[in-house]
Amino acid sequence: MRKSSVQKGKGKVKETVGKVIGDTRMEREGKTDQMAGRAREAMEKVHESALKARDELKRRTSRDEHRRQSS
């Protein structure tokens, strides 16, 4: 499980508990945790995309070098 999912879930629980017990501070903290989780999720997606691009570039470079040596 990703850290972002855990953080968003924790935030949702905090927000809900805050609403139930009337603790506006806890409710706000929960919303903040959820926003932080969404930001972390975006960073994780960018990181995954960068890794995929790197791997694709390595694969293409390796393939091209192999073709040049075979010619």
Secondary structure, DSSP 8 states (H G I E B T S, - for coil): --HHHHHHHHHHHHHHHHHHHT-HHHHHHHHHHHHHHHHHHHHHHHHHHHHHHHHHHHHHHHHHHHHHHH-
